[in-house]
Amino acid sequence: MNDLFEPYDLGVLHLRNRIVMAPMTRARNPDGIPNALNALYYQQRAGAGLIITEGTPISKTAEGFVFIPGLYTSAQVAGWRAVTQAVHAQGGAIFTQLWHVGRVSHVSNQPGGIAPVSSTAQIAKASQAWGFLADGSAGPVDVSAPRALSTAEVRGVIRDFAVAAERAIEAGFDGIELHGANGYLIEQFLNPLVNDRTDEYRSDTIENRSRFLLETVAAVADRIGADRTAVRLSPYGGLFDMGLYDDVDKTYLHLADELSKFNLAYVHLMDQQSRGSTPIPASFLPQFRLRYRGTLILAGGMTRAHAERCIQEGLIDLAAFGEPFIANPDLVERLRNGWPLEKADRSRSFGGGAEGYTDYQVYQPA
């Protein structure tokens, strides 16, 4: 019987267990360059079988949150190299999550105060980014009206993803995860309620609105290899004005079929029930599992019991934990031994320095 704590072979990577540290924005980089504090933070959590870093912008125009480390300059590559070396020194494996927020941005996040770009010119209703307020301080700001990308610009963004992936490998990452979830740019193409284009990326068919994601996967896999390429998806997600639509199951099962053709490192599903969205129906995961021929990760409100049940039933291969890793750098050992979990101080989750970031302690048994 498969066990949460047994090793798992992810392509050429030998993971020490089936526990994944999910990507979480922590906003500790005012200059956008990874630093020694980031290296320590990830090194402390290298007991996970696999670490997926915080969302990492592929360009300046991809950003929607201040103080996050990017992957589009040489200085950022050098900063991330110190992070990957720190994790590898502990025997860990680490992917970075490549991110373009699309319309979930504000003009203060954009170079020269230009409009954010998206699949559409529709603004994301009741949505906020993290930008600069009128007094120059950082804080929540209502997203700005986006501009729809031209067809040529869409292809330019695909190139940006591929170049960032190449930079990630240069920085020592074991692979990359494309952020196709949580209402960001890739999902803005996938969702027909948001995608109102008239070119080949339009939403009149599942094939057309899937084109941007699949072309991006192909471009990245061509640069760094499919075995180093992964995708995160959030079927039934509602974050940032992502409405539910009739053929959501058909859309994601089509993606399961198409992504299977690439022999990717993995597909990572995010159940946003823990974020207040519609939960993934119980019937969906078995269908996706049947259609997607590869390693499958599930995240969202994960517990040891739920992870073990899903793995033992063969529904997933790896289980991703998010917030529990913040206050429990030794989460794997705490779960393994049934030790109590600390709760994170959410007031210190974003921004700041070491406090609420690298000062959480490992458990000391009596």
C-alpha positions as CSV (number, residue, x, y, z in Angstrom):
1,M,0.0,0.0,0.0
2,N,1.3,3.4,-0.9
3,D,2.3,5.6,2.1
4,L,2.6,9.3,2.5
5,F,6.1,9.0,3.9
6,E,7.6,6.6,1.4
7,P,9.9,7.8,-1.3
8,Y,8.6,8.6,-4.8
9,D,10.4,8.7,-8.1
10,L,9.4,11.8,-10.0
11,G,11.1,11.3,-13.3
12,V,14.9,11.4,-12.6
13,L,14.2,12.9,-9.1
14,H,14.0,10.6,-6.1
15,L,11.7,12.4,-3.6
16,R,12.2,11.4,0.0
17,N,8.5,11.3,0.6
18,R,5.2,12.2,-1.0
19,I,4.7,15.5,0.8
20,V,4.9,18.7,-1.3
21,M,5.3,22.2,0.0
22,A,2.7,24.2,-2.0
23,P,3.6,27.6,-3.5
24,M,2.8,30.5,-1.2
25,T,3.5,34.2,-1.8
26,R,5.5,35.7,1.2
27,A,6.5,39.1,-0.2
28,R,10.0,39.4,1.4
29,N,11.8,40.9,-1.6
30,P,11.4,44.7,-2.0
31,D,14.0,44.7,-4.8
32,G,12.5,41.6,-6.5
33,I,15.8,39.7,-6.0
34,P,15.9,36.5,-3.9
35,N,18.2,36.8,-0.9
36,A,19.7,34.9,2.0
37,L,16.5,35.0,4.0
38,N,14.7,33.2,1.2
39,A,17.5,30.6,1.0
40,L,17.1,30.0,4.8
41,Y,13.3,29.8,4.6
42,Y,13.3,27.1,1.9
43,Q,16.3,25.3,3.4
44,Q,14.4,25.0,6.7
45,R,11.5,23.2,4.8
46,A,13.7,20.9,2.7
47,G,12.3,17.9,4.5
48,A,9.4,18.0,2.0
49,G,9.7,15.5,-0.8
50,L,9.3,18.5,-3.2
51,I,9.2,22.3,-2.7
52,I,7.4,24.5,-5.1
53,T,8.4,28.1,-4.6
54,E,6.1,31.1,-4.4
55,G,4.7,32.4,-7.7
56,T,7.6,33.9,-9.6
57,P,6.9,36.6,-12.3
58,I,8.2,35.9,-15.7
59,S,8.5,39.6,-16.6
60,K,7.8,43.0,-15.0
61,T,4.4,43.2,-16.7
62,A,3.5,39.8,-15.2
63,E,3.5,41.2,-11.6
64,G,0.4,42.0,-9.5
65,F,2.0,41.9,-6.0
66,V,4.8,44.1,-4.7
67,F,7.9,42.7,-3.0
68,I,8.0,39.3,-4.8
69,P,11.1,37.7,-6.4
70,G,11.0,37.4,-10.1
71,L,12.9,35.4,-12.7
72,Y,13.6,37.8,-15.6
73,T,17.0,39.4,-14.7
74,S,20.5,38.0,-14.2
75,A,20.5,39.3,-10.6
76,Q,17.3,37.3,-9.9
77,V,18.9,34.1,-11.4
78,A,21.9,34.6,-9.1
79,G,19.6,35.1,-6.1
80,W,17.6,32.0,-6.9
81,R,20.8,30.0,-7.3
82,A,21.6,30.5,-3.7
83,V,18.1,29.2,-2.8
84,T,18.4,26.1,-4.9
85,Q,21.9,25.3,-3.5
86,A,20.6,25.6,0.0
87,V,17.7,23.2,-0.6
88,H,19.9,20.7,-2.5
89,A,22.5,20.8,0.3
90,Q,19.7,19.3,2.5
91,G,18.9,16.7,0.0
92,G,15.7,18.4,-1.1
93,A,14.1,19.0,-4.6
94,I,12.7,22.3,-5.7
95,F,10.6,23.6,-8.6
96,T,9.7,27.2,-9.1
97,Q,6.2,28.3,-10.1
98,L,6.2,30.6,-13.1
99,W,3.6,33.3,-12.8
100,H,1.8,35.9,-14.9
101,V,-1.1,37.5,-13.1
102,G,-2.8,39.0,-16.1
103,R,-5.6,41.3,-15.1
104,V,-5.1,40.7,-11.4
105,S,-2.8,43.7,-11.2
106,H,-2.8,47.4,-10.6
107,V,-1.1,50.2,-12.6
108,S,1.3,50.7,-9.7
109,N,2.6,47.2,-10.3
110,Q,3.2,47.9,-14.0
111,P,6.3,49.6,-15.6
112,G,5.5,53.2,-16.3
113,G,2.0,52.8,-14.8
114,I,0.6,51.1,-18.0
115,A,-2.5,49.0,-17.9
116,P,-2.2,45.3,-17.0
117,V,-2.7,42.8,-19.9
118,S,-5.1,39.9,-20.1
119,S,-7.1,37.7,-22.5
120,T,-9.8,40.4,-22.2
121,A,-10.5,44.1,-21.4
122,Q,-13.0,43.0,-18.7
123,I,-12.0,44.2,-15.2
124,A,-12.0,41.5,-12.5
125,K,-14.9,42.5,-10.3
126,A,-14.4,42.7,-6.5
127,S,-10.8,41.8,-6.8
128,Q,-7.6,43.3,-5.3
129,A,-3.9,43.2,-6.1
130,W,-1.2,44.3,-3.7
131,G,0.3,47.5,-5.0
132,F,1.2,51.0,-3.9
133,L,-1.3,53.3,-2.2
134,A,-1.4,57.1,-2.8
135,D,0.9,57.7,0.1
136,G,3.5,55.4,-1.3
137,S,3.0,52.5,1.1
138,A,2.2,49.0,0.0
139,G,-1.3,47.6,0.5
140,P,-4.4,46.1,-1.1
141,V,-5.6,48.0,-4.1
142,D,-8.5,47.4,-6.4
143,V,-7.3,45.9,-9.7
144,S,-7.0,48.2,-12.7
145,A,-8.8,47.9,-16.0
146,P,-6.8,45.5,-18.2
147,R,-6.0,45.7,-21.9
148,A,-6.5,42.6,-24.1
149,L,-3.3,41.2,-25.5
150,S,-2.9,41.3,-29.3
151,T,-2.3,37.9,-31.0
152,A,1.3,38.8,-31.4
153,E,1.6,39.8,-27.8
154,V,0.1,36.5,-26.7
155,R,2.9,34.7,-28.5
156,G,5.4,37.1,-26.8
157,V,4.1,36.1,-23.4
158,I,4.6,32.4,-24.4
159,R,8.2,33.3,-25.2
160,D,8.5,35.0,-21.8
161,F,7.4,31.8,-20.1
162,A,9.9,29.8,-22.1
163,V,12.8,32.2,-21.4
164,A,11.9,32.3,-17.7
165,A,11.9,28.5,-17.6
166,E,15.4,28.4,-19.1
167,R,16.5,30.9,-16.5
168,A,15.1,28.7,-13.8
169,I,17.2,25.8,-14.9
170,E,20.2,28.1,-15.0
171,A,19.4,29.0,-11.4
172,G,19.5,25.4,-10.4
173,F,15.8,24.5,-10.1
174,D,14.9,20.9,-10.7
175,G,12.0,22.1,-12.8
176,I,9.2,24.6,-13.2
177,E,5.4,24.7,-12.6
178,L,3.3,26.9,-14.8
179,H,0.7,28.7,-12.7
180,G,-2.5,28.0,-14.6
181,A,-4.7,28.3,-11.6
182,N,-6.3,30.8,-9.2
183,G,-7.7,33.2,-11.7
184,Y,-4.4,34.4,-13.2
185,L,-3.5,34.8,-16.9
186,I,-3.6,31.2,-18.1
187,E,-7.0,30.7,-16.5
188,Q,-8.2,34.0,-18.0
189,F,-7.9,32.3,-21.3
190,L,-9.4,29.0,-20.2
191,N,-12.6,30.5,-18.7
192,P,-15.1,31.3,-21.4
193,L,-16.8,33.9,-19.1
194,V,-13.6,35.9,-19.2
195,N,-12.1,35.1,-22.5
196,D,-14.0,37.2,-25.1
197,R,-11.3,37.1,-27.8
198,T,-11.9,36.8,-31.6
199,D,-8.6,35.3,-32.7
200,E,-7.4,31.7,-32.5
201,Y,-7.3,31.9,-28.7
202,R,-11.0,32.7,-28.5
203,S,-13.5,30.7,-26.3
204,D,-15.9,29.4,-28.8
205,T,-14.4,25.9,-28.4
206,I,-12.5,24.1,-25.7
207,E,-9.7,23.6,-28.1
208,N,-9.3,27.3,-28.8
209,R,-9.4,28.5,-25.2
210,S,-7.0,25.8,-24.2
211,R,-4.5,26.8,-26.9
212,F,-2.6,29.4,-24.9
213,L,-1.9,26.9,-22.1
214,L,-0.9,24.1,-24.4
215,E,1.3,26.3,-26.6
216,T,3.0,27.6,-23.4
217,V,3.6,24.0,-22.2
218,A,5.0,23.0,-25.6
219,A,7.3,26.1,-25.7
220,V,8.6,25.5,-22.2
221,A,9.0,21.7,-22.7
222,D,11.0,22.4,-25.9
223,R,13.4,24.7,-23.9
224,I,14.0,22.6,-20.7
225,G,12.4,19.2,-21.3
226,A,8.9,17.9,-20.5
227,D,10.2,16.0,-17.5
228,R,11.1,19.4,-15.9
229,T,7.8,21.0,-16.8
230,A,4.6,20.9,-14.7
231,V,1.3,22.7,-14.6
232,R,-1.0,23.9,-11.8
233,L,-4.8,24.0,-12.5
234,S,-7.8,24.9,-10.3
235,P,-11.0,23.4,-11.8
236,Y,-14.1,24.9,-10.2
237,G,-12.0,27.8,-8.9
238,G,-13.7,31.2,-8.3
239,L,-10.9,33.4,-7.3
240,F,-10.6,36.9,-8.9
241,D,-14.0,36.8,-10.7
242,M,-13.6,33.4,-12.3
243,G,-17.3,32.4,-12.7
244,L,-18.4,28.8,-13.1
245,Y,-19.4,27.7,-16.6
246,D,-21.4,24.7,-17.9
247,D,-18.6,22.6,-19.4
248,V,-15.9,23.1,-16.7
249,D,-15.6,19.3,-16.4
250,K,-15.2,18.8,-20.2
251,T,-12.6,21.6,-20.3
252,Y,-10.4,20.1,-17.6
253,L,-10.8,16.5,-18.9
254,H,-9.8,17.7,-22.3
255,L,-6.7,19.2,-20.7
256,A,-6.0,15.9,-18.9
257,D,-6.0,14.2,-22.3
258,E,-3.8,16.9,-24.0
259,L,-1.3,17.3,-21.1
260,S,-0.9,13.5,-21.0
261,K,0.7,13.7,-24.4
262,F,3.7,15.7,-23.1
263,N,4.9,13.3,-20.4
264,L,5.2,16.2,-17.9
265,A,6.8,16.1,-14.5
266,Y,3.3,16.4,-12.9
267,V,-0.1,18.1,-12.9
268,H,-1.0,19.9,-9.7
269,L,-4.7,20.4,-8.9
270,M,-5.8,23.1,-6.5
271,D,-9.1,22.6,-4.7
272,Q,-10.1,26.2,-3.7
273,Q,-12.8,25.1,-1.2
274,S,-10.3,26.2,1.5
275,R,-10.3,29.7,-0.2
276,G,-14.1,30.0,-0.3
277,S,-14.7,28.7,-3.8
278,T,-16.9,25.8,-5.0
279,P,-15.2,22.5,-4.0
280,I,-14.0,20.1,-6.7
281,P,-16.9,17.6,-6.9
282,A,-16.1,14.1,-5.5
283,S,-16.8,12.6,-9.0
284,F,-14.3,14.8,-10.8
285,L,-11.0,13.6,-9.3
286,P,-11.5,9.9,-10.3
287,Q,-12.3,11.1,-13.9
288,F,-9.3,13.3,-14.1
289,R,-7.1,10.6,-12.7
290,L,-8.4,8.1,-15.4
291,R,-7.7,10.6,-18.2
292,Y,-4.4,12.1,-17.0
293,R,-1.5,9.6,-17.4
294,G,1.1,11.0,-15.1
295,T,2.0,12.1,-11.6
296,L,-0.9,14.0,-10.0
297,I,-0.7,16.3,-7.0
298,L,-3.6,17.7,-5.0
299,A,-3.6,20.8,-2.8
300,G,-6.2,22.7,-0.8
301,G,-6.9,22.4,2.9
302,M,-4.8,19.2,3.0
303,T,-4.6,17.1,6.1
304,R,-2.6,13.9,6.8
305,A,-5.8,11.9,6.9
306,H,-7.1,13.3,3.6
307,A,-3.7,12.9,1.9
308,E,-3.3,9.3,3.0
309,R,-6.8,8.4,1.9
310,C,-6.3,9.9,-1.6
311,I,-2.9,8.3,-2.0
312,Q,-4.0,4.9,-0.8
313,E,-7.1,5.0,-3.1
314,G,-4.8,5.8,-6.0
315,L,-6.5,9.1,-6.7
316,I,-3.2,11.1,-6.4
317,D,0.5,10.4,-6.1
318,L,1.7,13.4,-4.0
319,A,-0.1,15.7,-1.5
320,A,0.6,19.4,-1.2
321,F,0.4,21.3,2.0
322,G,0.4,25.1,2.1
323,E,-0.1,27.2,5.2
324,P,0.9,24.4,7.6
325,F,4.5,24.7,6.2
326,I,4.7,28.4,7.3
327,A,4.7,27.8,11.0
328,N,6.0,24.2,10.9
329,P,9.3,24.1,9.0
330,D,9.5,20.4,10.2
331,L,6.0,19.6,9.0
332,V,7.0,16.2,7.6
333,E,8.3,15.0,11.0
334,R,5.3,16.5,12.8
335,L,2.9,14.7,10.5
336,R,4.9,11.5,10.7
337,N,5.0,11.4,14.5
338,G,1.7,12.9,15.3
339,W,3.3,15.9,16.9
340,P,1.1,19.1,17.3
341,L,1.1,21.7,14.6
342,E,1.7,25.4,15.3
343,K,-0.6,28.0,13.7
344,A,0.9,30.7,11.6
345,D,0.6,34.3,12.6
346,R,-1.3,35.6,9.6
347,S,-0.5,39.2,10.4
348,R,3.1,38.4,9.4
349,S,2.5,36.2,6.4
350,F,3.2,39.0,3.9
351,G,6.1,41.5,3.9
352,G,8.5,42.2,6.7
353,G,11.7,40.2,7.5
354,A,12.7,37.2,9.4
355,E,9.9,37.5,12.0
356,G,7.0,35.3,10.9
357,Y,9.1,33.9,8.2
358,T,12.3,32.1,9.4
359,D,11.8,32.3,13.1
360,Y,9.3,29.4,13.5
361,Q,10.9,26.6,15.5
362,V,11.1,22.8,15.0
363,Y,9.3,20.7,17.5
364,Q,11.2,19.5,20.6
365,P,9.7,16.3,22.0
366,A,9.7,16.2,25.8
